[in-house]
Amino acid sequence: MSLSPVSVIDTVRQSPMKQCSLDSVPTWLLKDSIDLLAPFITRIINISLTNGHVSPVLKNAYRTQLVKKCGLDVNEVCNYRLVSNLSLLSKTLEKAVSQQLERYLTRAGLLPSHQSAYRKHHFTESLATSNVRSHQPSGHREKWHLRRF
């Protein structure tokens, strides 16, 4: 399944205005000219998807270490977490692969119906509500309300 220029345009426009040092073009400029560049970016992504090969340039990441929480000892290596920043083109490819995989898994019925994490419109509170309701007598079900914190 190939990607369309329209979906590339949507993905780039929805991306945050963050800049990575690996981006050869500033994010604001790419967003401003995405209508012109979308066919070329789409071609690069579709070639990667068709061949099952990602260019080494798109695999590069800028890595940095950040302290996990404020107040932790900065001299202890275990108090750091590694953060990898990808170029906007790499993130666009990653999003395209993720969307195609999710579509395939959904159509094939391979995703668990009660999975709550990492999926759009699936919240842990929905799962909690369904679990609570399934264990209550039928006369008491309408009295249950969720409270957001």
Secondary structure, DSSP 4 states (H G I P E B T S, - for coil): -PPPHHHHHHHHHHS-S---TT-SS-HHHHHHTHHHHHHHHHHHHHHHHHHT---HHHH--EEEEEESSTTS-TT-GGGEEEEEE--HHHHHHHHHHHHHHHHHHHHTT-S-TT--TTSTT--HHHHHHHHHHHTS-GGGGGG------
